[in-house]
Amino acid sequence: MNSKIKNIAFYPFSLLYGVVTAIRNWLFNQEILKSTTFQIPIICIGNLSVGGTGKTPHTEFVIGHLQNEWQTAMLSRGYKRITKGFRLADESSSSQTIGDEPYQIFRKFPAIKVAVDEKRVQGVKRLIETFPELQLVVLDDAYQHRYIHAGFSILLTDFSNLYTQDLMLPAGTLREWKSGSKRADIIVVTKCPVDLKPIDMRIIETEIKPETNQLLFFSTYIYDEIIPVFYEQETESWTFDKIKELKSAVLLIAGIVSPEPIVEQITKYTNEVETLFFEDHHAFQSKDYSLIKSKFDELKSDDKIILMTEKDASRIVSDPNFPESLKSRTFAMPIRVEILNKQETLFIQKIKNYVVENSRNC
C-alpha cells in the first residue's frame, strides 16, 4: 500500500489511538493513576516509536559507564521470551528464557544484575529485595511504562525517522503523541552519520525544540572487530582486514529492523556479500538453519564466513540445532555507541550527577 494512502486510511485510527494514550498520560500527570517511586535511582531508556532506535546499544553504553561506580541492575520485560514473571539471569539462562537483548547484556556485563519482568514495579521490588546492596536500576524500553517513576529518562529517536516527522500508530510508528518527549531529561538522535555536520545538528535541534531543562545529543555506531559466536569452535581468527585481503565471501544474517547500515559496513571490505534478512527478534528454527547452511554452501569462495548482529548471535549461541559445521565460521559484529560533537563527557556527567544526587548511599 502506498505510504500516503496508508496514512490517510489509517489516520482516523491513529487519532483514536492518540486520544487513548493522551487520556492515559493525563491520568498519570494528575496522579489519578499512580506511579511507584523507589529509594534508589531509576534510569529509563526508551523511545516514542515502535521499532529499532538503538535502545540496546545505548543501554550498554550507559551501563558501561556506571557499573564500576555503582551496584547496577538492568530490568527489561524480556520481549518474546517463552517465560512469564520475574526471572533473574544466570548461567542457565538463554534468549528463550529472558529475551535476546537481556541475554546479550547479561553475557557482556557479568558484573551487573540482569532481570526481566513484564511488571516493572514488581521487577524492581524483587531486585531490591534480592540484592539490598543495589544502588541503581536501568530500565530498558520503559518510556511508556509510567506505573514506575523513573527519576531520569533518556529518549531516543532515529536520525532517519525523527519522532517530529512521524505519525501515531497505525498510520505511523509513534506509541504516544510527540508531546511525550517533554518527560525526557536527555534526547538522543541515534544512528547519525559519523560525519554529521554542525549545521545539520542545528537544523535538527530547531525541529525537535528541546525544553530548556533538556539536553540534546547526537550519536552514531562504531563497529568493533568481529568476534566468534562459538568461541570453543573457533579454528581460525578473522578480522575485517582479513576479509578485505582475501576478498572473502560473506553471508550476512540479520533479524533487526534496519539492516542497511550493517550491509554498508561489510561492503567496505568485500563485494561478495549475500544477505539473509529476518524479522526483528526472529526466533530461529531448524528450517532457518537449513536455509542458512544452503546459502552458505552456495558461496563460491573458499574463504567465506557468516556474519550476524550481536542480537542475532544471542539467539543462536545456546541453540543446539544450529549446524555444527557452521560454528567455526560464524562471527558477530559488535557495535558501540559514540556521542558526536565531543559531548560524551557531558552526556555521562549529566547521568552521573542524577545518580549521585539521588543515591541513598551518598
C-alpha positions in Angstrom: 0.0 0.0 0.0 1.3 3.5 -0.9 2.5 5.2 2.3 0.4 8.3 1.6 -2.7 6.2 1.0 -1.9 4.2 4.1 -1.6 7.3 6.2 -5.0 8.6 5.0 -6.7 5.3 5.5 -5.3 4.7 9.0 -5.4 8.3 10.2 -8.8 8.0 12.0 -7.5 5.0 13.9 -4.4 7.0 14.7 -6.5 9.8 16.2 -8.4 7.3 18.3 -5.2 5.6 19.5 -3.8 9.1 20.3 -6.8 10.0 22.3 -6.5 6.9 24.4 -2.8 7.4 25.1 -3.4 11.1 25.8 -6.0 10.2 28.4 -3.7 7.7 30.0 -0.9 10.2 30.2 -3.2 12.8 31.7 -4.3 10.3 34.3 -0.7 9.8 35.3 0.1 13.5 35.2 -2.9 14.2 37.6 -1.8 11.3 39.8 -5.1 9.5 39.3 -3.1 6.6 38.1 -0.2 6.2 40.5 3.5 5.8 39.7 5.7 4.0 42.2 8.8 5.8 43.4 11.8 3.9 44.7 14.6 5.0 47.1 17.3 4.2 44.6 18.0 6.0 41.2 16.0 4.6 38.3 17.1 5.4 34.7 14.8 4.8 31.9 15.9 4.4 28.2 13.3 4.3 25.6 11.5 6.0 22.7 8.2 7.3 21.4 8.0 4.9 18.5 8.0 1.2 17.8 10.9 -0.3 16.1 14.7 0.0 16.5 16.1 3.3 17.6 19.1 1.7 19.2 17.9 1.0 22.8 20.1 -1.9 23.5 23.4 -0.3 22.3 22.6 2.8 24.3 21.6 0.8 27.3 25.0 -0.9 27.1 26.7 2.4 26.7 25.1 3.8 29.9 25.7 0.6 31.9 29.4 0.5 30.8 29.9 4.0 32.3 28.1 3.3 35.5 28.8 -0.3 36.5 32.2 0.4 38.0 30.9 3.1 40.4 27.5 1.7 41.5 26.0 -1.7 42.1 23.9 -1.8 38.9 20.9 -3.8 37.6 19.2 -3.8 34.3 15.5 -4.7 34.1 13.6 -5.5 30.9 10.3 -7.0 30.1 12.1 -9.7 28.1 10.4 -9.3 24.8 9.4 -12.6 23.0 10.7 -14.8 25.8 8.9 -18.1 26.5 8.7 -17.5 30.2 6.5 -15.3 32.4 7.0 -13.2 35.5 10.2 -12.3 37.2 13.4 -14.1 36.1 16.9 -13.3 37.2 19.6 -14.1 34.5 22.0 -16.8 35.5 24.2 -19.4 33.8 21.2 -21.5 32.8 19.5 -18.5 31.0 19.1 -18.2 27.3 17.5 -15.8 24.8 14.4 -18.0 25.0 14.0 -17.7 28.8 14.9 -14.0 29.2 14.8 -12.5 25.7 17.6 -11.8 23.3 18.5 -8.3 24.3 18.7 -9.0 28.1 20.7 -12.2 27.3 23.1 -10.2 25.2 23.6 -7.7 28.0 23.9 -10.5 30.6 26.8 -12.0 28.6 28.5 -8.7 28.0 28.2 -7.3 31.6 28.7 -10.2 34.1 29.3 -7.7 36.9 25.7 -6.4 36.9 22.4 -8.0 37.7 20.1 -8.6 34.7 16.4 -9.4 35.3 13.2 -9.5 33.3 9.6 -8.9 34.4 6.7 -7.7 32.3 5.5 -5.9 35.5 8.3 -3.4 36.1 7.3 -2.3 39.6 7.3 -5.9 40.7 10.6 -6.4 39.0 12.4 -3.5 40.7 10.9 -4.6 44.1 12.2 -8.2 43.6 15.7 -6.8 42.6 15.9 -4.6 45.7 14.7 -7.4 48.0 17.1 -9.9 46.5 20.1 -7.5 46.4 19.8 -5.0 49.3 23.2 -3.5 48.3 21.7 -2.5 44.9 22.3 1.2 44.1 20.9 1.7 40.6 18.4 0.2 38.1 18.4 0.8 34.4 15.1 0.2 32.7 15.2 -0.9 29.0 12.4 0.2 26.7 10.2 1.6 29.5 9.4 5.1 28.4 5.7 4.4 28.3 5.7 2.3 31.4 4.5 5.0 33.8 3.5 2.8 36.6 7.1 3.1 37.7 8.6 6.6 38.3 12.0 6.9 36.6 14.0 9.7 38.0 15.9 10.1 34.8 14.7 9.4 31.3 16.7 9.1 28.1 14.6 9.4 24.9 16.0 8.0 21.7 14.9 9.0 18.2 16.3 7.6 14.9 18.1 10.1 12.6 16.3 8.7 9.6 12.8 8.8 11.3 12.7 11.6 13.9 9.6 11.5 16.1 8.8 15.1 15.0 8.2 13.7 11.4 6.3 10.6 12.5 2.6 9.8 13.0 0.7 7.9 15.6 0.1 4.2 15.2 -1.1 2.7 12.9 -0.5 5.4 10.3 3.0 5.9 11.7 5.1 4.3 14.4 4.5 6.6 17.4 3.2 5.0 20.6 2.2 8.3 22.0 2.0 12.0 20.9 5.2 13.9 20.3 4.5 16.0 23.4 5.5 12.9 25.4 9.1 13.9 24.6 8.8 16.6 27.3 9.2 13.9 30.0 12.8 13.2 28.9 15.9 14.6 30.6 18.0 13.8 27.6 17.1 13.4 24.0 19.4 11.4 21.7 19.3 11.4 17.9 20.7 8.0 17.1 22.3 6.3 14.1 23.6 9.5 12.8 26.3 9.6 10.1 29.7 9.7 11.6 30.5 13.0 9.7 27.2 14.7 10.6 27.8 18.4 10.2 27.2 21.0 12.9 24.7 22.9 10.7 22.7 19.7 10.3 22.7 19.2 14.1 21.4 22.8 14.4 18.6 22.1 11.9 17.5 19.0 13.8 17.7 20.9 17.1 15.4 23.6 15.7 13.0 20.9 14.6 13.0 19.0 17.9 12.9 22.1 20.0 14.1 20.6 23.3 12.8 22.2 26.5 15.1 24.4 28.5 15.7 21.7 31.0 16.6 19.1 28.3 19.9 18.3 26.7 20.1 17.1 23.0 22.8 14.8 21.9 23.7 13.0 18.6 25.1 9.5 18.5 26.5 7.1 15.9 27.5 3.5 15.8 31.1 2.3 15.7 31.7 -1.3 14.5 34.3 -3.1 16.6 36.3 -6.0 15.3 34.3 -9.2 14.6 34.2 -11.9 17.2 33.4 -15.6 17.1 29.9 -16.6 18.2 31.1 -20.0 19.3 34.5 -19.4 21.0 35.0 -23.1 21.7 34.7 -24.0 18.0 36.9 -21.2 16.7 39.7 -22.6 14.5 40.8 -19.5 12.6 41.0 -15.9 13.6 39.1 -13.4 11.3 39.1 -9.6 11.1 37.7 -7.0 8.8 41.1 -6.5 7.2 41.4 -10.3 6.6 38.1 -10.2 4.8 39.4 -7.4 2.6 42.8 -9.0 2.0 41.3 -12.4 0.9 38.3 -10.8 -0.8 36.2 -13.2 1.2 32.6 -14.0 0.6 30.2 -13.1 3.5 26.8 -14.4 4.3 25.2 -11.6 6.3 22.3 -12.7 8.6 20.2 -10.0 10.3 17.0 -10.2 12.2 16.7 -6.5 13.0 14.6 -3.5 11.9 17.1 -1.7 9.8 20.0 -3.9 8.5 21.1 -1.4 5.8 24.0 0.2 7.9 25.4 -3.3 8.5 25.4 -4.0 4.8 27.1 -0.7 4.2 29.8 -1.6 6.8 30.5 -5.0 5.3 30.7 -3.7 1.7 33.6 -1.6 2.8 35.7 -4.8 2.9 34.2 -7.1 0.3 31.8 -7.0 -2.6 31.0 -10.7 -2.2 28.1 -10.2 0.2 25.0 -12.4 0.3 22.2 -11.3 2.7 19.6 -13.2 4.5 17.2 -11.0 6.5 14.6 -12.0 9.0 12.0 -10.0 11.0 13.1 -8.3 14.2 13.5 -10.6 17.2 13.1 -13.6 14.8 13.1 -16.9 16.6 15.4 -19.1 14.6 14.1 -22.6 13.8 15.6 -25.7 12.1 14.2 -24.7 8.7 16.0 -21.3 9.0 19.3 -23.1 9.8 18.8 -25.3 6.8 18.4 -22.2 4.7 21.4 -20.6 6.2 23.5 -23.7 5.5 22.3 -23.9 1.9 23.1 -20.2 1.3 26.5 -20.6 2.9 27.3 -23.6 0.8 26.4 -21.8 -2.3 29.0 -19.1 -1.8 31.7 -19.9 -4.3 34.7 -18.6 -2.4 36.8 -21.0 -0.2 37.4 -18.1 2.1 33.9 -17.4 3.4 32.3 -16.7 6.8 28.9 -15.9 8.3 28.4 -12.5 9.9 25.5 -11.5 12.1 24.5 -8.9 14.7 25.1 -9.5 18.4 21.4 -9.7 18.9 21.0 -12.5 16.4 24.1 -14.2 17.9 22.5 -14.2 21.3 19.5 -16.2 19.9 21.6 -18.9 18.3 24.6 -19.3 20.6 22.7 -21.6 23.0 20.5 -23.3 20.4 21.6 -27.0 19.9 20.0 -27.0 16.5 22.5 -24.6 14.9 24.6 -26.6 12.4 27.9 -27.8 14.0 29.6 -27.5 10.6 29.0 -23.7 10.6 30.1 -22.8 14.1 33.7 -22.2 13.3 32.8 -19.9 10.5 30.1 -17.8 12.4 31.0 -14.4 13.7 29.2 -11.4 15.3 29.7 -7.7 14.7 29.8 -5.8 18.0 28.7 -2.2 17.8 29.2 0.5 20.3 27.7 4.0 20.7 29.8 7.1 20.2 28.4 10.5 21.2 29.2 13.0 18.5 30.5 16.6 18.7 32.9 15.6 21.6 30.0 15.6 24.1 30.4 12.2 25.6 31.8 13.6 28.9 28.8 16.0 29.2 26.3 13.1 28.4 27.8 10.8 31.1 28.3 13.5 33.7 24.6 14.5 33.4 23.6 10.9 34.2 26.2 10.5 37.0 25.0 13.8 38.6 21.5 12.4 38.8 22.7 9.1 40.4 24.9 10.9 43.0 22.1 13.4 43.9 19.5 10.6 44.3 21.6 7.8 45.9 20.7 6.7 49.3 24.4 5.7 49.8 25.9 9.1 49.2 
